[in-house]
Amino acid sequence: MEGEFTNFCRQYYELLLQLEKQEKRFNTLLNKALPYTGQIIVAELDAIISCNRKIQKVRTALDDIITSKQKTERTILQILAYFEIPPHTTLRCEVSGEMELEIWADDENVVHCIKTKDLNPVEEDPNVITIRMTTSNFVWKDDDEY
């Protein structure tokens, strides 16, 4: 079982990946958005509304990721402050059987996290039940139909 701080580091890293992916998706949909240029046919307006709804849905998911990331970042900063770890001190974190991370905060209290190494999965023991935590709550389908 992973420790509490390790789980926060892992969650923060996964949220960074989700944020990058969701921002890219949002920007792609925004760039493909159907503009209103005076259309008077209801079917065309329906298509614009549908397009805008998809963009709003992705934006809501993006906002949720940002909120989760900020909450996790605050928790990490509180842990660093509790242990009086100064800015720019790099902490190494091993997520058992998955990856190694480095995490640090800068002078402006922004947390930075990078994956430094992929690890080989830990061999499964048939007598042990393993529960893997994940924060991947954001699932979407490609919306290239418009």
N, CA, C and O of each residue as an XYZ file, in Angstrom:
584
protein
N       0.833     -1.184      0.000
C       0.000      0.000      0.000
C       0.877      1.246      0.000
O       1.873      1.320      0.720
N       0.496      2.211     -0.809
C       1.257      3.444     -0.904
C       0.966      4.341      0.292
O      -0.090      4.243      0.917
N       1.915      5.211      0.599
C       1.718      6.176      1.664
C       0.854      7.344      1.196
O       0.618      7.537      0.003
N       0.402      8.096      2.157
C      -0.510      9.205      1.874
C       0.136     10.265      0.979
O      -0.473     10.709      0.006
N       1.359     10.667      1.303
C       2.017     11.692      0.492
C       2.320     11.172     -0.913
O       2.203     11.908     -1.892
N       2.708      9.902     -1.002
C       2.946      9.287     -2.311
C       1.681      9.336     -3.160
O       1.741      9.631     -4.353
N       0.538      9.048     -2.545
C      -0.728      9.095     -3.283
C      -1.058     10.505     -3.762
O      -1.580     10.675     -4.864
N      -0.762     11.511     -2.952
C      -0.992     12.887     -3.388
C      -0.076     13.250     -4.557
O      -0.501     13.924     -5.495
N       1.181     12.802     -4.502
C       2.117     13.065     -5.605
C       1.634     12.394     -6.886
O       1.632     12.999     -7.958
N       1.230     11.150     -6.758
C       0.729     10.398     -7.911
C      -0.517     11.066     -8.482
O      -0.637     11.239     -9.695
N      -1.435     11.437     -7.607
C      -2.666     12.082     -8.047
C      -2.357     13.397     -8.756
O      -2.954     13.707     -9.786
N      -1.432     14.159     -8.209
C      -1.070     15.440     -8.825
C      -0.497     15.217    -10.226
O      -0.848     15.931    -11.165
N       0.380     14.231    -10.361
C       0.962     13.933    -11.665
C      -0.119     13.509    -12.667
O      -0.121     13.963    -13.811
N      -1.028     12.644    -12.236
C      -2.104     12.201    -13.119
C      -3.027     13.353    -13.497
O      -3.512     13.412    -14.627
N      -3.272     14.263    -12.567
C      -4.101     15.431    -12.881
C      -3.410     16.352    -13.885
O      -4.068     16.944    -14.741
N      -2.094     16.472    -13.782
C      -1.350     17.266    -14.765
C      -1.522     16.681    -16.167
O      -1.715     17.418    -17.134
N      -1.449     15.342    -16.272
C      -1.625     14.692    -17.571
C      -3.043     14.894    -18.092
O      -3.241     15.193    -19.269
N      -4.036     14.727    -17.205
C      -5.430     14.922    -17.599
C      -5.678     16.359    -18.033
O      -6.385     16.607    -19.010
N      -5.098     17.297    -17.309
C      -5.277     18.707    -17.633
C      -4.728     19.023    -19.019
O      -5.376     19.712    -19.808
N      -3.547     18.524    -19.309
C      -2.942     18.754    -20.621
C      -3.821     18.179    -21.742
O      -4.045     18.829    -22.763
N      -4.306     16.968    -21.537
C      -5.131     16.295    -22.538
C      -6.474     17.024    -22.721
O      -6.933     17.222    -23.846
N      -7.086     17.412    -21.615
C      -8.389     18.071    -21.688
C      -8.271     19.475    -22.276
O      -9.159     19.906    -23.010
N      -7.191     20.197    -21.968
C      -6.978     21.521    -22.566
C      -6.816     21.404    -24.079
O      -7.354     22.212    -24.836
N      -6.075     20.395    -24.507
C      -5.887     20.175    -25.938
C      -7.223     19.872    -26.611
O      -7.518     20.398    -27.684
N      -8.016     19.034    -25.984
C      -9.334     18.689    -26.522
C     -10.242     19.913    -26.585
O     -10.926     20.132    -27.585
N     -10.249     20.706    -25.523
C     -11.072     21.916    -25.477
C     -10.671     22.876    -26.596
O     -11.530     23.405    -27.301
N      -9.385     23.098    -26.756
C      -8.908     24.020    -27.793
C      -9.228     23.508    -29.195
O      -9.554     24.292    -30.087
N      -9.134     22.190    -29.388
C      -9.479     21.606    -30.690
C     -10.952     21.828    -30.998
O     -11.302     22.250    -32.100
N     -11.817     21.545    -30.025
C     -13.247     21.755    -30.243
C     -13.572     23.225    -30.455
O     -14.421     23.567    -31.279
N     -12.901     24.087    -29.718
C     -13.133     25.523    -29.859
C     -12.726     26.008    -31.245
O     -13.408     26.842    -31.841
N     -11.618     25.486    -31.756
C     -11.164     25.866    -33.093
C     -12.078     25.339    -34.193
O     -12.167     25.927    -35.270
N     -12.759     24.223    -33.914
C     -13.671     23.633    -34.897
C     -15.110     24.108    -34.715
O     -16.005     23.673    -35.440
N     -15.331     24.987    -33.760
C     -16.698     25.418    -33.431
C     -17.403     26.003    -34.652
O     -16.816     26.734    -35.451
N     -18.668     25.656    -34.763
C     -19.483     26.189    -35.849
C     -19.925     27.602    -35.480
O     -20.570     27.794    -34.450
N     -19.590     28.587    -36.300
C     -19.959     29.965    -35.965
C     -21.382     30.287    -36.414
O     -21.904     29.691    -37.356
N     -21.987     31.229    -35.728
C     -23.281     31.741    -36.170
C     -23.001     32.906    -37.106
O     -22.392     33.906    -36.725
N     -23.459     32.752    -38.333
C     -23.226     33.798    -39.341
C     -24.538     34.226    -39.975
O     -24.601     34.533    -41.166
N     -25.581     34.240    -39.162
C     -26.870     34.680    -39.664
C     -27.745     33.571    -40.205
O     -28.705     33.847    -40.925
N     -27.445     32.320    -39.880
C     -28.245     31.203    -40.366
C     -29.700     31.371    -39.917
O     -29.974     31.837    -38.811
N     -30.624     30.982    -40.801
C     -32.041     31.058    -40.459
C     -32.725     29.696    -40.551
O     -33.919     29.576    -40.275
N     -31.979     28.686    -40.934
C     -32.520     27.332    -41.005
C     -32.305     26.677    -39.635
O     -31.190     26.627    -39.117
N     -33.395     26.184    -39.073
C     -33.369     25.628    -37.720
C     -32.384     24.463    -37.600
O     -31.707     24.354    -36.578
N     -32.282     23.606    -38.585
C     -31.349     22.470    -38.537
C     -29.909     22.967    -38.397
O     -29.108     22.355    -37.690
N     -29.582     24.062    -39.061
C     -28.235     24.629    -38.942
C     -28.018     25.209    -37.543
O     -26.931     25.090    -36.978
N     -29.044     25.830    -36.997
C     -28.948     26.354    -35.632
C     -28.822     25.216    -34.623
O     -28.092     25.328    -33.639
N     -29.542     24.116    -34.874
C     -29.418     22.939    -34.019
C     -27.986     22.419    -34.005
O     -27.474     22.039    -32.952
N     -27.345     22.401    -35.157
C     -25.957     21.939    -35.248
C     -25.024     22.856    -34.452
O     -24.109     22.381    -33.780
N     -25.255     24.156    -34.529
C     -24.441     25.115    -33.771
C     -24.655     24.916    -32.276
O     -23.701     24.927    -31.499
N     -25.915     24.733    -31.876
C     -26.224     24.509    -30.462
C     -25.567     23.228    -29.970
O     -24.987     23.208    -28.885
N     -25.652     22.155    -30.758
C     -25.041     20.884    -30.387
C     -23.528     21.038    -30.220
O     -22.941     20.521    -29.270
N     -22.917     21.746    -31.143
C     -21.474     21.995    -31.083
C     -21.120     22.766    -29.807
O     -20.157     22.436    -29.116
N     -21.907     23.786    -29.513
C     -21.643     24.591    -28.317
C     -21.847     23.787    -27.037
O     -21.123     23.986    -26.062
N     -22.817     22.890    -27.031
C     -23.050     22.041    -25.856
C     -21.845     21.129    -25.603
O     -21.431     20.939    -24.459
N     -21.288     20.568    -26.679
C     -20.102     19.714    -26.530
C     -18.938     20.507    -25.952
O     -18.214     20.028    -25.079
N     -18.772     21.725    -26.450
C     -17.686     22.581    -25.951
C     -17.913     22.905    -24.478
O     -16.970     22.876    -23.688
N     -19.143     23.209    -24.103
C     -19.456     23.510    -22.700
C     -19.214     22.298    -21.799
O     -18.732     22.441    -20.675
N     -19.547     21.119    -22.290
C     -19.344     19.899    -21.518
C     -17.849     19.660    -21.266
O     -17.450     19.307    -20.156
N     -17.036     19.854    -22.296
C     -15.595     19.675    -22.159
C     -15.031     20.751    -21.229
O     -14.134     20.475    -20.433
N     -15.551     21.969    -21.328
C     -15.086     23.056    -20.459
C     -15.407     22.748    -18.993
O     -14.595     23.020    -18.109
N     -16.577     22.188    -18.739
C     -16.957     21.813    -17.373
C     -16.004     20.752    -16.831
O     -15.557     20.841    -15.687
N     -15.694     19.750    -17.649
C     -14.745     18.708    -17.236
C     -13.366     19.318    -16.978
O     -12.689     18.945    -16.020
N     -12.955     20.248    -17.826
C     -11.671     20.931    -17.653
C     -11.653     21.704    -16.337
O     -10.664     21.665    -15.605
N     -12.734     22.399    -16.040
C     -12.824     23.137    -14.777
C     -12.742     22.194    -13.580
O     -12.123     22.526    -12.570
N     -13.362     21.023    -13.689
C     -13.306     20.034    -12.607
C     -11.877     19.547    -12.376
O     -11.449     19.385    -11.233
N     -11.149     19.316    -13.455
C      -9.751     18.885    -13.337
C      -8.922     19.983    -12.687
O      -8.102     19.708    -11.811
N      -9.131     21.223    -13.108
C      -8.389     22.356    -12.540
C      -8.663     22.465    -11.040
O      -7.742     22.684    -10.252
N      -9.923     22.313    -10.649
C     -10.284     22.387     -9.232
C      -9.606     21.271     -8.443
O      -9.070     21.518     -7.362
N      -9.622     20.049     -8.967
C      -8.966     18.921     -8.297
C      -7.467     19.137     -8.193
O      -6.858     18.841     -7.165
N      -6.880     19.648     -9.250
C      -5.440     19.913     -9.257
C      -5.082     20.958     -8.202
O      -4.103     20.794     -7.474
N      -5.861     22.019     -8.117
C      -5.596     23.070     -7.133
C      -5.734     22.546     -5.705
O      -4.938     22.892     -4.833
N      -6.744     21.712     -5.470
C      -6.947     21.141     -4.143
C      -5.773     20.237     -3.766
O      -5.271     20.299     -2.644
N      -5.343     19.404     -4.702
C      -4.205     18.514     -4.451
C      -2.929     19.321     -4.239
O      -2.115     18.999     -3.373
N      -2.765     20.369     -5.037
C      -1.581     21.227     -4.900
C      -1.545     21.884     -3.512
O      -0.487     21.953     -2.886
N      -2.692     22.361     -3.038
C      -2.751     22.967     -1.696
C      -2.358     21.958     -0.625
O      -1.644     22.293      0.320
N      -2.823     20.729     -0.774
C      -2.490     19.690      0.204
C      -0.990     19.406      0.195
O      -0.369     19.290      1.252
N      -0.415     19.295     -0.993
C       1.038     19.059     -1.099
C       1.805     20.205     -0.468
O       2.781     19.980      0.247
N       1.372     21.437     -0.725
C       2.048     22.602     -0.144
C       1.937     22.601      1.384
O       2.876     22.996      2.075
N       0.795     22.158      1.910
C       0.632     22.072      3.362
C       1.590     21.035      3.951
O       2.163     21.252      5.019
N       1.761     19.925      3.266
C       2.697     18.894      3.738
C       4.125     19.430      3.711
O       4.889     19.227      4.654
N       4.478     20.109      2.634
C       5.825     20.682      2.540
C       6.051     21.714      3.643
O       7.129     21.769      4.234
N       5.039     22.526      3.916
C       5.157     23.542      4.968
C       5.262     22.879      6.344
O       6.034     23.324      7.193
N       4.496     21.829      6.558
C       4.520     21.131      7.841
C       5.927     20.622      8.151
O       6.400     20.730      9.283
N       6.586     20.072      7.143
C       7.935     19.549      7.339
C       9.014     20.615      7.134
O      10.208     20.326      7.209
N       8.578     21.843      6.875
C       9.486     22.976      6.658
C      10.501     22.688      5.551
O      11.691     22.979      5.674
N       9.988     22.110      4.472
C      10.832     21.817      3.308
C      10.907     23.088      2.470
O       9.875     23.587      2.021
N      12.100     23.617      2.252
C      12.235     24.891      1.536
C      11.917     24.751      0.045
O      11.986     23.656     -0.513
N      11.567     25.879     -0.595
C      11.310     25.868     -2.039
C      12.511     25.318     -2.805
O      13.655     25.438     -2.368
N      12.228     24.724     -3.937
C      13.223     24.160     -4.855
C      13.929     22.923     -4.308
O      14.943     22.493     -4.858
N      13.398     22.351     -3.227
C      13.924     21.091     -2.731
C      13.195     19.970     -3.464
O      11.980     19.823     -3.337
N      13.938     19.189     -4.224
C      13.348     18.124     -5.017
C      13.154     16.875     -4.166
O      14.094     16.358     -3.562
N      11.919     16.408     -4.135
C      11.593     15.180     -3.414
C      11.395     14.069     -4.436
O      10.768     14.282     -5.473
N      11.912     12.915     -4.154
C      11.751     11.768     -5.041
C      10.670     10.857     -4.489
O      10.606     10.592     -3.289
N       9.837     10.391     -5.377
C       8.682      9.597     -4.984
C       8.614      8.370     -5.885
O       8.681      8.487     -7.109
N       8.481      7.200     -5.281
C       8.329      5.975     -6.057
C       6.914      5.439     -5.873
O       6.495      5.103     -4.766
N       6.191      5.370     -6.989
C       4.872      4.751     -6.996
C       5.122      3.300     -7.372
O       5.437      2.983     -8.519
N       4.979      2.439     -6.397
C       5.367      1.040     -6.509
C       4.868      0.384     -7.791
O       3.668      0.350     -8.063
N       5.807     -0.132     -8.569
C       5.481     -0.870     -9.778
C       5.002     -0.017    -10.933
O       4.584     -0.556    -11.957
N       5.051      1.307    -10.798
C       4.562      2.166    -11.873
C       5.598      3.169    -12.360
O       5.998      3.148    -13.524
N       6.032      4.056    -11.450
C       6.907      5.134    -11.888
C       7.631      5.774    -10.720
O       7.283      5.585     -9.554
N       8.650      6.538    -11.077
C       9.328      7.398    -10.113
C       9.023      8.832    -10.507
O       9.040      9.184    -11.686
N       8.746      9.652     -9.507
C       8.426     11.059     -9.734
C       9.390     11.935     -8.962
O       9.967     11.517     -7.959
N       9.555     13.155     -9.442
C      10.221     14.189     -8.670
C       9.224     15.314     -8.520
O       8.556     15.698     -9.481
N       9.123     15.845     -7.309
C       8.155     16.895     -7.030
C       8.826     17.971     -6.189
O       9.625     17.669     -5.303
N       8.500     19.211     -6.466
C       9.050     20.332     -5.707
C       8.119     21.537     -5.851
O       7.277     21.587     -6.748
N       8.285     22.488     -4.966
C       7.540     23.739     -5.039
C       8.548     24.861     -5.295
O       9.691     24.805     -4.840
N       8.102     25.872     -6.027
C       8.994     27.004     -6.276
C       8.691     28.126     -5.281
O       7.906     27.944     -4.351
N       9.319     29.284     -5.485
C       9.159     30.414     -4.565
C       7.739     30.978     -4.548
O       7.329     31.595     -3.565
N       6.989     30.772     -5.626
C       5.613     31.268     -5.716
C       4.585     30.227     -5.274
O       3.393     30.392     -5.534
N       5.026     29.169     -4.617
C       4.153     28.083     -4.148
C       3.423     27.386     -5.289
O       2.249     27.038     -5.167
N       4.119     27.190     -6.384
C       3.599     26.386     -7.482
C       4.310     25.040     -7.406
O       5.537     24.969     -7.335
N       3.517     23.981     -7.421
C       4.081     22.636     -7.335
C       4.441     22.162     -8.745
O       3.662     22.329     -9.683
N       5.604     21.582     -8.880
C       6.069     21.014    -10.145
C       6.286     19.517     -9.936
O       6.738     19.082     -8.877
N       5.957     18.751    -10.954
C       6.070     17.298    -10.834
C       6.429     16.718    -12.198
O       5.794     17.034    -13.204
N       7.443     15.877    -12.221
C       7.829     15.207    -13.460
C       8.049     13.722    -13.177
O       8.457     13.323    -12.087
N       7.761     12.925    -14.203
C       8.055     11.491    -14.106
C       9.477     11.310    -14.593
O       9.835     11.761    -15.682
N      10.285     10.647    -13.779
C      11.685     10.447    -14.139
C      11.965      9.047    -14.652
O      12.966      8.813    -15.328
N      11.065      8.104    -14.323
C      11.352      6.730    -14.704
C      10.086      5.888    -14.640
O       9.282      6.031    -13.720
N       9.914      5.011    -15.620
C       8.867      3.989    -15.553
C       9.441      2.783    -14.837
O      10.601      2.424    -15.040
N       8.632      2.163    -14.003
C       9.078      0.986    -13.265
C       8.362     -0.248    -13.771
O       7.251     -0.163    -14.295
N       8.999     -1.388    -13.612
C       8.365     -2.655    -13.960
C       7.285     -2.963    -12.939
O       7.462     -2.717    -11.746
N       6.178     -3.495    -13.401
C       5.112     -3.837    -12.453
C       5.588     -4.852    -11.418
O       6.384     -5.744    -11.710
N       5.083     -4.690    -10.223
C       5.391     -5.625     -9.143
C       4.684     -6.939     -9.441
O       3.529     -6.953     -9.866
N       5.393     -8.048     -9.214
C       4.780     -9.351     -9.456
C       3.585     -9.529     -8.538
O       3.640     -9.230     -7.345
N       2.511    -10.021     -9.121
C       1.275    -10.218     -8.374
C       1.369    -11.491     -7.540
O       1.777    -12.542     -8.035
N       0.994    -11.389     -6.293
C       0.908    -12.538     -5.407
C      -0.545    -13.003     -5.419
O      -1.433    -12.220     -5.082
N      -0.815    -14.262     -5.798
C      -2.203    -14.724     -5.878
C      -2.922    -14.723     -4.529
O      -4.149    -14.808     -4.481
N      -2.175    -14.629     -3.446
C      -2.774    -14.620     -2.114
C      -3.033    -13.208     -1.589
O      -3.503    -13.042     -0.464
N      -2.728    -12.195     -2.396
C      -2.892    -10.806     -1.974
C      -3.806    -10.093     -2.954
O      -3.640    -10.197     -4.169
N      -4.765     -9.374     -2.413
C      -5.643     -8.552     -3.245
C      -5.021     -7.166     -3.325
O      -4.765     -6.532     -2.301
N      -4.780     -6.697     -4.549
C      -4.171     -5.394     -4.758
C      -5.225     -4.428     -5.268
O      -5.939     -4.724     -6.226
N      -5.320     -3.277     -4.627
C      -6.241     -2.221     -5.053
C      -5.399     -1.074     -5.589
O      -4.541     -0.541     -4.885
N      -5.645     -0.704     -6.823
C      -4.909      0.391     -7.428
C      -5.803      1.620     -7.469
O      -6.933      1.567     -7.954
N      -5.282      2.725     -6.955
C      -6.048      3.968     -6.943
C      -5.871      4.693     -8.270
O      -4.799      4.658     -8.875
N      -6.926      5.341     -8.707
C      -6.853      6.118     -9.933
C      -7.728      7.345     -9.784
O      -8.665      7.364     -8.985
N      -7.414      8.368    -10.560
C      -8.222      9.588    -10.545
C      -8.806      9.842    -11.922
O      -9.270     10.945    -12.207
N      -8.785      8.838    -12.770
C      -9.263      9.006    -14.137
C     -10.784      8.939    -14.189
O     -11.352      7.914    -14.567
N     -11.435     10.022    -13.814
C     -12.892     10.096    -13.830
C     -13.410     10.740    -15.103
O     -14.619     10.783    -15.331
N     -12.528     11.228    -15.914
C     -12.926     12.009    -17.063
C     -12.752     11.200    -18.333
O     -11.635     10.987    -18.804
N     -13.877     10.751    -18.883
C     -13.876      9.921    -20.078
C     -14.708     10.632    -21.124
O     -15.779     11.156    -20.819
N     -14.228     10.654    -22.341
C     -14.996     11.272    -23.405
C     -14.782     10.517    -24.694
O     -13.821      9.762    -24.843
N     -15.690     10.733    -25.621
C     -15.579     10.131    -26.938
C     -15.128     11.214    -27.900
O     -15.356     12.400    -27.662
N     -14.493     10.808    -28.981
C     -14.087     11.789    -29.985
C     -15.324     12.343    -30.655
O     -16.220     11.598    -31.053
N     -15.364     13.656    -30.775
C     -16.521     14.339    -31.363
C     -16.131     14.998    -32.686
O     -16.185     16.221    -32.817
N     -15.744     14.190    -33.650
C     -15.318     14.723    -34.936
C     -16.460     14.716    -35.955
O     -16.220     14.857    -37.155
N     -17.688     14.554    -35.487
C     -18.788     14.399    -36.424
C     -19.333     15.713    -36.956
O     -20.190     15.689    -37.839
N     -18.887     16.835    -36.473
C     -19.423     18.097    -36.995
C     -18.407     18.847    -37.799
O     -18.699     19.929    -38.309
